[in-house]
Amino acid sequence: MKLNVAIVGRPNVGKSTLFNRLVGKKLALVDDRPGVTRDRREGDAQLGDLHINIIDTAGLEVAEEDALETRMRLQTEGAISMADVVLFMMDARAGITPMDEHFAAMVRKAGKPTVLLANKSEGKSSDAGYYEAFSLGLGEPLPLSAEHGIGMADLYEQLVKYDDAKKAALGLDEDDDFEAALADDDGPLIDVDIEDGESETPLYDPTKPLRVAIVGRPNAGKSTMINNLLGEDRLLTGPEAGITRDSISVNWEFRDRKFKLFDTAGMRRKARVQEKLEKLSVSDALRSIQFAEVVIVTLDVTKPFEKQDLQIADLVGREGRAIVIALNKWDLVENPQEMITDLREKANRLLPQMRDVPLIPVSGLTGKNLDRLMKAVLDIYEVWNRRVSTSRLNRWLNGATQGHPPPAVGGRRIKVRYVTQIKARPPTFVVMCSRPEDLPDSYQRYLLNDLRETFDIPAVPVRMLMRKGDNPYAAKAAKRKIY
């Protein structure tokens, strides 16, 4: 059982910088301006031999009721309530501010064990602020520099005491906890049927979480949809567009299957993205797509299939990820049957490379059809992992080329000889032919569409690579005849 540690403090004191250092990756966005972090973010961190669950939080600010800052503060209070230890961070160079005093009182009232961190203590200019920190009533401040890694050993000494106390309270010893950490994400791999001597490579591990990224334009309702799936206000939401900045990952289970959901910042057209912070947010969202296995493209059904929606879907396809389209805000639709028919026609016309992509009408606000959405995610994931044996592929190729022979180019007919699947995720096939550079695109599309239909591989990206070469089985058969 890992120690839950929350980092709190007013804006711009370096909380996200410390979070990134502890997790060993630049997961949280960092910028000089205050208030970059809005949602709370969790990550697995290691400090020496100590494994902890670290929680980065939004900067604490005083605000009016129902303001965005108030909702951010509620997220921080939720992080404090689930934490075993609170790291209260102040800026030693700036000294103590009234805001520090206000929120230090809030942390004291929570009654959680607290370590006071005097960040930015890498120079003499921090001495005055360090001594001022004693006035917060949170004990002796620990000087450190999150940016330069100064003071990490002292932080370890503080946290390991609370970790030992938690283990003792739970009746665990160090070996129990270490073995539990090693057991995380381990488990048997799923078996697959192997034909024709193909390599025995498991398609996926059902014990590991399925990585699902939720993407779309700003204010499409991505965070609200995830909150309804989780059954709690885990992510910051509101009527303002562009609330989410970081890509936040959340662990969840559905039908005994583990998921890791990634909420991402809304992606506007590239020409409109001018500020550095928004560029960082969009880059974070693109990275989430690259690491995801299934991507849910969320459309605002009141403004569906705008140019940016199509560009996002095309990007997901070019990255080779399985895709499901969530038609969000369906509770606002007056003629649902007419609307879904129209949207299916538009999807097939505007996204021909993803024909028959699942379109699931949902309402992130009311929870309508969210179970159906996740079932579609599981179904498309199975298709994305699909493998077809070489013998079945070549029987198909023989029939496809006989029914519609390749064209003659330059007076010579192109011979299409052999096909095999070289990988899944996404399904990728290599076709051997005599002159691949001369094979018309129209004929390649015919082969690809016929392959999709024959082996039931809808919606997911399928890659077909044309290579020059002979049928290797034919060469083996000729060799057997010689000897």
C-alpha positions as CSV (number, residue, x, y, z in Angstrom):
1,M,0.0,0.0,0.0
2,K,1.6,3.2,-1.2
3,L,1.8,6.4,0.8
4,N,-0.5,9.1,-0.6
5,V,1.2,12.5,-0.7
6,A,-0.5,15.7,-1.8
7,I,1.5,18.8,-2.8
8,V,-0.5,22.0,-2.0
9,G,0.3,25.7,-1.8
10,R,-0.6,29.0,-3.5
11,P,0.0,29.5,-7.2
12,N,3.5,29.6,-8.7
13,V,5.5,28.2,-5.8
14,G,6.8,25.2,-7.8
15,K,4.3,22.3,-7.0
16,S,4.3,20.9,-10.5
17,T,8.1,21.1,-10.8
18,L,8.4,19.0,-7.7
19,F,5.8,16.6,-9.0
20,N,7.7,16.1,-12.3
21,R,11.0,15.5,-10.4
22,L,9.4,12.9,-8.1
23,V,7.7,11.0,-10.9
24,G,10.8,11.3,-13.1
25,K,8.9,12.6,-16.1
26,K,7.6,15.9,-17.4
27,L,3.9,14.9,-16.9
28,A,2.6,18.2,-15.5
29,L,2.8,21.4,-17.5
30,V,5.1,24.0,-16.0
31,D,5.2,27.7,-16.9
32,D,6.3,31.0,-15.3
33,R,2.7,32.3,-15.0
34,P,0.7,31.4,-11.9
35,G,-2.3,29.0,-12.0
36,V,-1.2,26.7,-14.8
37,T,-2.4,23.6,-13.0
38,R,-6.1,23.3,-12.6
39,D,-7.0,19.6,-12.1
40,R,-5.3,17.4,-9.6
41,R,-2.9,14.9,-11.1
42,E,-1.7,11.7,-9.6
43,G,1.5,9.8,-10.4
44,D,3.7,6.9,-9.2
45,A,6.8,8.4,-7.7
46,Q,10.0,7.0,-6.2
47,L,12.3,8.7,-3.8
48,G,15.2,6.4,-3.0
49,D,13.7,3.1,-2.1
50,L,10.4,4.8,-1.1
51,H,7.4,4.3,-3.5
52,I,4.6,6.8,-3.1
53,N,1.5,8.1,-4.9
54,I,2.1,11.8,-5.4
55,I,-0.8,14.2,-6.1
56,D,-0.2,17.6,-7.8
57,T,-2.9,20.1,-7.1
58,A,-4.1,23.5,-8.3
59,G,-2.7,26.6,-6.6
60,L,-4.9,27.6,-3.7
61,E,-6.7,31.0,-4.3
62,V,-9.4,32.9,-2.5
63,A,-12.4,33.4,-4.9
64,E,-16.1,34.1,-5.0
65,E,-18.6,31.3,-4.9
66,D,-19.0,29.3,-8.2
67,A,-15.9,30.9,-9.7
68,L,-13.5,28.7,-11.5
69,E,-10.9,29.3,-8.7
70,T,-13.5,28.0,-6.2
71,R,-13.9,24.8,-8.1
72,M,-10.2,24.4,-8.3
73,R,-9.9,24.8,-4.6
74,L,-12.5,22.1,-4.0
75,Q,-10.4,19.8,-6.2
76,T,-7.4,20.6,-3.9
77,E,-9.5,19.9,-0.8
78,G,-10.4,16.5,-2.2
79,A,-6.7,15.8,-2.7
80,I,-6.0,16.8,0.9
81,S,-8.8,14.5,2.2
82,M,-7.4,11.4,0.4
83,A,-3.7,12.2,1.4
84,D,-1.8,10.5,4.1
85,V,0.7,13.4,4.2
86,V,0.4,16.9,2.9
87,L,3.5,18.8,1.5
88,F,2.7,22.5,2.0
89,M,4.9,24.4,-0.3
90,M,5.8,28.1,-0.1
91,D,8.2,30.3,-2.0
92,A,11.3,31.1,0.1
93,R,12.4,33.9,-2.2
94,A,9.1,35.7,-2.1
95,G,8.5,35.1,1.7
96,I,5.2,34.6,3.4
97,T,2.1,36.2,1.9
98,P,-1.4,36.6,3.4
99,M,-2.5,33.9,1.0
100,D,0.1,31.5,2.5
101,E,-1.3,32.2,6.0
102,H,-4.9,31.8,4.9
103,F,-4.3,28.3,3.4
104,A,-1.9,27.2,6.0
105,A,-4.8,27.6,8.5
106,M,-7.0,25.5,6.1
107,V,-4.3,22.7,6.1
108,R,-4.0,22.8,9.9
109,K,-7.7,22.5,10.2
110,A,-7.7,19.4,8.0
111,G,-5.6,17.7,10.7
112,K,-3.4,15.8,8.2
113,P,0.4,15.2,8.9
114,T,2.1,18.1,7.1
115,V,5.6,18.8,5.9
116,L,6.4,22.5,5.2
117,L,8.6,23.0,2.2
118,A,10.5,26.2,1.6
119,N,11.0,25.9,-2.1
120,K,13.5,27.9,-4.3
121,S,16.0,27.8,-1.4
122,E,19.1,27.5,-3.8
123,G,20.5,31.0,-2.9
124,K,21.0,33.4,0.0
125,S,18.0,35.5,-1.2
126,S,15.8,32.7,0.3
127,D,17.1,33.0,3.9
128,A,14.6,35.6,5.0
129,G,11.7,33.7,3.6
130,Y,12.9,30.5,5.2
131,Y,12.8,32.0,8.7
132,E,9.4,33.7,8.0
133,A,8.0,30.2,7.2
134,F,8.1,29.3,11.0
135,S,5.2,31.7,11.5
136,L,2.8,29.4,9.6
137,G,2.6,27.0,12.5
138,L,3.3,23.9,10.4
139,G,6.6,23.0,12.0
140,E,10.2,23.5,10.9
141,P,10.4,24.3,7.2
142,L,12.4,22.0,5.0
143,P,14.6,24.0,2.5
144,L,14.7,22.6,-1.0
145,S,14.9,23.4,-4.7
146,A,12.4,21.4,-6.8
147,E,14.1,22.7,-10.0
148,H,17.6,21.7,-9.0
149,G,16.9,18.7,-6.9
150,I,18.3,20.2,-3.7
151,G,16.9,18.8,-0.4
152,M,15.5,15.5,-1.8
153,A,17.4,13.5,0.8
154,D,15.8,15.5,3.6
155,L,12.4,15.1,2.1
156,Y,12.9,11.3,1.9
157,E,13.8,11.3,5.7
158,Q,10.5,13.0,6.4
159,L,8.3,10.9,4.2
160,V,9.8,7.5,5.2
161,K,8.7,8.1,8.8
162,Y,5.1,8.4,7.7
163,D,5.4,5.5,5.3
164,D,6.7,3.3,8.2
165,A,3.8,4.5,10.4
166,K,1.2,3.6,7.7
167,K,2.7,0.1,7.2
168,A,2.7,-0.5,11.0
169,A,-1.0,0.6,11.2
170,L,-1.9,-1.8,8.4
171,G,0.1,-4.6,9.8
172,L,2.5,-4.7,6.8
173,D,6.3,-5.0,6.8
174,E,8.7,-3.8,4.2
175,D,8.9,-7.2,2.3
176,D,5.1,-7.3,2.0
177,D,5.0,-3.8,0.5
178,F,7.9,-4.5,-1.9
179,E,6.3,-7.7,-3.2
180,A,3.0,-5.9,-3.7
181,A,4.8,-3.2,-5.7
182,L,6.4,-5.9,-7.9
183,A,3.1,-7.6,-8.5
184,D,1.5,-4.4,-9.9
185,D,0.4,-4.9,-13.5
186,D,1.9,-8.4,-13.7
187,G,-0.3,-11.3,-14.8
188,P,-0.8,-14.1,-17.4
189,L,-0.9,-13.1,-21.1
190,I,-3.9,-14.1,-23.2
191,D,-3.4,-17.0,-25.5
192,V,-4.1,-16.7,-29.2
193,D,-4.6,-19.3,-31.9
194,I,-1.5,-19.8,-34.1
195,E,-1.6,-21.0,-37.6
196,D,0.9,-21.7,-40.4
197,G,3.9,-21.5,-38.1
198,E,3.4,-17.8,-37.2
199,S,5.2,-16.5,-34.2
200,E,3.4,-16.9,-30.9
201,T,3.0,-13.3,-29.8
202,P,0.2,-12.5,-27.3
203,L,-2.0,-9.8,-28.6
204,Y,-2.6,-8.0,-25.3
205,D,-2.5,-8.5,-21.6
206,P,-5.9,-8.3,-20.0
207,T,-4.4,-7.6,-16.6
208,K,-3.0,-4.3,-17.7
209,P,-5.2,-1.2,-18.0
210,L,-6.6,-0.4,-21.4
211,R,-5.4,3.1,-22.3
212,V,-8.2,5.3,-23.6
213,A,-7.7,9.0,-24.5
214,I,-10.7,11.3,-24.7
215,V,-10.1,14.1,-27.2
216,G,-12.0,16.8,-29.0
217,R,-12.6,20.5,-29.4
218,P,-12.8,22.8,-26.4
219,N,-16.1,22.7,-24.4
220,A,-17.2,19.4,-26.1
221,G,-17.9,17.9,-22.6
222,K,-14.9,15.6,-22.2
223,S,-14.3,16.1,-18.5
224,T,-18.0,16.0,-17.7
225,M,-18.3,12.7,-19.5
226,I,-15.4,11.2,-17.5
227,N,-16.8,12.5,-14.2
228,N,-20.1,10.7,-15.0
229,L,-18.2,7.5,-15.8
230,L,-16.3,7.7,-12.5
231,G,-19.3,8.6,-10.5
232,E,-17.5,11.6,-8.9
233,D,-16.4,15.1,-9.6
234,R,-12.8,14.0,-10.2
235,L,-12.1,16.5,-13.0
236,L,-12.7,20.2,-13.1
237,T,-15.7,21.2,-15.2
238,G,-17.7,24.3,-16.0
239,P,-19.3,26.4,-18.8
240,E,-15.9,28.1,-19.6
241,A,-14.1,26.7,-22.6
242,G,-10.5,25.5,-22.2
243,I,-10.7,24.6,-18.4
244,T,-8.6,21.4,-18.9
245,R,-4.9,22.1,-19.6
246,D,-2.9,19.1,-18.5
247,S,-3.7,15.6,-19.8
248,I,-5.0,13.9,-16.7
249,S,-5.0,10.1,-16.3
250,V,-7.5,8.4,-14.1
251,N,-7.7,4.7,-13.3
252,W,-11.1,3.0,-13.6
253,E,-12.8,-0.4,-13.9
254,F,-15.6,-1.4,-16.2
255,R,-17.0,-4.9,-16.4
256,D,-14.0,-6.3,-14.5
257,R,-11.6,-4.7,-17.0
258,K,-9.1,-2.1,-15.9
259,F,-8.9,1.2,-17.8
260,K,-6.7,4.2,-17.7
261,L,-8.7,7.2,-19.0
262,F,-6.8,10.3,-20.3
263,D,-8.7,13.6,-20.2
264,T,-7.1,16.0,-22.6
265,A,-7.2,19.7,-23.3
266,G,-9.5,20.9,-26.1
267,M,-7.7,21.2,-29.4
268,R,-8.5,24.3,-31.5
269,R,-7.3,25.0,-35.1
270,K,-3.6,25.4,-35.2
271,A,-3.9,29.0,-36.5
272,R,-5.8,30.0,-33.4
273,V,-3.2,28.5,-31.0
274,Q,-0.9,31.4,-30.2
275,E,-0.1,31.3,-26.5
276,K,2.8,29.2,-25.3
277,L,0.7,27.6,-22.6
278,E,-2.0,26.5,-25.0
279,K,0.7,25.1,-27.3
280,L,2.0,23.0,-24.4
281,S,-1.6,21.8,-23.6
282,V,-2.2,20.7,-27.2
283,S,1.2,19.0,-27.3
284,D,0.2,17.1,-24.1
285,A,-3.0,16.0,-25.8
286,L,-1.2,14.8,-28.9
287,R,1.2,12.8,-26.7
288,S,-1.8,11.2,-25.0
289,I,-3.1,10.1,-28.4
290,Q,0.3,8.5,-29.3
291,F,0.3,6.5,-26.1
292,A,-3.4,5.5,-26.1
293,E,-4.8,2.3,-27.6
294,V,-8.3,3.5,-28.2
295,V,-9.2,7.2,-28.7
296,I,-12.7,8.6,-28.1
297,V,-13.2,11.6,-30.3
298,T,-15.9,13.7,-28.6
299,L,-18.2,15.8,-30.8
300,D,-20.6,18.5,-29.6
301,V,-23.7,17.2,-31.3
302,T,-25.0,20.8,-31.6
303,K,-22.0,21.6,-33.9
304,P,-21.0,18.2,-35.3
305,F,-18.3,17.4,-37.8
306,E,-16.7,20.8,-38.0
307,K,-13.4,21.0,-39.8
308,Q,-11.4,20.7,-36.5
309,D,-13.4,17.5,-35.6
310,L,-12.4,15.9,-38.9
311,Q,-8.8,16.9,-38.5
312,I,-8.6,15.4,-35.0
313,A,-10.2,12.1,-36.3
314,D,-7.8,12.0,-39.2
315,L,-4.9,12.6,-36.8
316,V,-6.0,9.6,-34.7
317,G,-6.2,7.5,-37.8
318,R,-2.8,8.5,-39.0
319,E,-1.4,7.6,-35.6
320,G,-2.9,4.1,-36.1
321,R,-5.2,4.2,-33.1
322,A,-8.6,2.6,-32.7
323,I,-11.3,5.2,-32.7
324,V,-14.8,5.6,-31.4
325,I,-16.8,8.8,-31.9
326,A,-18.9,10.0,-29.0
327,L,-21.8,12.3,-30.0
328,N,-22.0,14.2,-26.8
329,K,-24.9,16.5,-25.5
330,W,-27.4,14.1,-27.0
331,D,-29.9,15.2,-24.4
332,L,-30.2,18.5,-26.4
333,V,-31.3,16.7,-29.7
334,E,-35.0,17.0,-30.5
335,N,-35.2,14.4,-33.4
336,P,-32.7,11.7,-32.4
337,Q,-33.5,9.1,-35.1
338,E,-33.3,11.7,-37.9
339,M,-30.1,13.1,-36.4
340,I,-28.3,9.8,-36.1
341,T,-29.1,8.8,-39.6
342,D,-27.8,12.1,-40.9
343,L,-24.6,11.9,-38.8
344,R,-23.9,8.3,-40.0
345,E,-24.1,9.5,-43.6
346,K,-21.8,12.4,-42.9
347,A,-19.3,10.2,-41.0
348,N,-19.0,7.8,-44.0
349,R,-18.7,10.6,-46.5
350,L,-16.3,12.8,-44.5
351,L,-14.2,10.1,-43.0
352,P,-13.9,7.5,-45.8
353,Q,-10.7,6.1,-44.4
354,M,-12.7,5.1,-41.2
355,R,-15.8,3.8,-42.8
356,D,-18.4,2.4,-40.3
357,V,-16.6,4.0,-37.3
358,P,-18.8,3.5,-34.2
359,L,-21.0,6.6,-33.6
360,I,-22.4,6.5,-30.0
361,P,-24.9,9.2,-29.0
362,V,-24.2,10.0,-25.3
363,S,-24.9,12.6,-22.7
364,G,-21.9,13.3,-20.4
365,L,-24.2,15.4,-18.2
366,T,-27.0,12.7,-17.6
367,G,-24.9,9.6,-18.2
368,K,-27.1,8.4,-21.1
369,N,-25.4,5.6,-23.2
370,L,-22.0,5.8,-21.4
371,D,-22.1,2.0,-20.9
372,R,-22.8,1.6,-24.6
373,L,-19.8,3.8,-25.3
374,M,-17.4,1.7,-23.2
375,K,-18.7,-1.5,-24.8
376,A,-17.9,0.1,-28.2
377,V,-14.4,0.8,-26.9
378,L,-13.9,-2.8,-26.0
379,D,-15.3,-4.1,-29.3
380,I,-13.1,-1.8,-31.4
381,Y,-10.1,-2.7,-29.3
382,E,-10.7,-6.4,-30.2
383,V,-10.8,-5.5,-33.9
384,W,-7.6,-3.4,-33.5
385,N,-5.8,-6.5,-32.1
386,R,-7.1,-8.8,-34.8
387,R,-4.8,-11.2,-36.7
388,V,-5.6,-13.2,-39.8
389,S,-3.6,-16.4,-40.7
390,T,-1.4,-16.3,-43.8
391,S,-3.3,-19.2,-45.4
392,R,-6.7,-17.5,-45.1
393,L,-5.1,-14.2,-46.5
394,N,-3.7,-15.9,-49.5
395,R,-7.0,-17.8,-50.3
396,W,-8.6,-14.4,-50.2
397,L,-5.9,-12.8,-52.4
398,N,-6.3,-15.6,-55.0
399,G,-10.1,-15.0,-55.2
400,A,-9.8,-11.2,-55.2
401,T,-7.2,-11.1,-58.0
402,Q,-9.2,-13.7,-60.1
403,G,-12.4,-11.8,-59.7
404,H,-10.8,-8.4,-60.5
405,P,-7.3,-8.9,-62.0
406,P,-4.6,-6.3,-61.6
407,P,-4.4,-3.9,-64.6
408,A,-1.7,-4.0,-67.3
409,V,0.6,-1.0,-67.1
410,G,2.9,-0.3,-70.0
411,G,1.7,-3.4,-71.8
412,R,2.7,-5.8,-69.0
413,R,0.3,-7.1,-66.4
414,I,1.3,-6.7,-62.7
415,K,1.4,-9.9,-60.8
416,V,0.1,-9.9,-57.2
417,R,1.6,-13.0,-55.6
418,Y,1.4,-13.2,-51.9
419,V,0.1,-11.5,-48.7
420,T,0.8,-11.8,-45.0
421,Q,0.0,-9.9,-41.8
422,I,3.2,-8.6,-40.2
423,K,1.6,-7.0,-37.1
424,A,-1.6,-6.0,-35.3
425,R,-2.4,-2.8,-33.4
426,P,-3.2,-1.6,-36.1
427,P,-3.6,-4.5,-38.5
428,T,-0.7,-4.2,-41.0
429,F,-0.4,-6.3,-44.2
430,V,2.4,-6.8,-46.8
431,V,1.5,-7.6,-50.3
432,M,4.2,-9.0,-52.6
433,C,3.8,-8.1,-56.3
434,S,6.0,-7.7,-59.4
435,R,5.9,-3.9,-59.8
436,P,4.5,-2.2,-56.7
437,E,5.4,1.3,-57.8
438,D,3.2,0.9,-60.9
439,L,0.2,-0.6,-59.1
440,P,-2.6,2.1,-59.3
441,D,-3.9,3.5,-56.1
442,S,-7.4,2.6,-57.2
443,Y,-6.5,-1.1,-57.2
444,Q,-4.8,-0.9,-53.8
445,R,-8.0,0.7,-52.4
446,Y,-9.9,-2.2,-54.0
447,L,-7.7,-4.8,-52.2
448,L,-7.9,-2.9,-48.9
449,N,-11.6,-2.5,-48.9
450,D,-12.2,-6.1,-50.0
451,L,-9.9,-7.3,-47.2
452,R,-11.7,-5.2,-44.6
453,E,-15.1,-6.6,-45.7
454,T,-13.9,-10.2,-46.0
455,F,-12.2,-10.4,-42.6
456,D,-14.6,-8.0,-40.8
457,I,-12.1,-5.2,-39.9
458,P,-14.2,-2.1,-39.9
459,A,-13.4,1.4,-38.6
460,V,-9.8,0.8,-37.4
461,P,-6.8,2.0,-39.4
462,V,-5.5,-0.8,-41.7
463,R,-2.2,-0.5,-43.4
464,M,-1.3,-2.3,-46.6
465,L,2.3,-2.1,-47.8
466,M,3.1,-3.1,-51.4
467,R,6.5,-4.8,-51.8
468,K,8.4,-6.3,-54.7
469,G,9.0,-10.0,-54.3
470,D,7.9,-13.6,-55.0
471,N,5.6,-15.9,-53.1
472,P,8.0,-17.6,-50.6
473,Y,5.8,-20.7,-50.5
474,A,6.2,-21.1,-54.3
475,A,10.0,-21.0,-54.0
476,K,9.9,-23.7,-51.2
477,A,7.6,-25.9,-53.4
478,A,10.0,-25.6,-56.4
479,K,12.9,-26.5,-54.2
480,R,11.1,-29.6,-52.9
481,K,10.5,-30.7,-56.5
482,I,14.2,-30.4,-57.4
483,Y,15.3,-32.6,-54.6
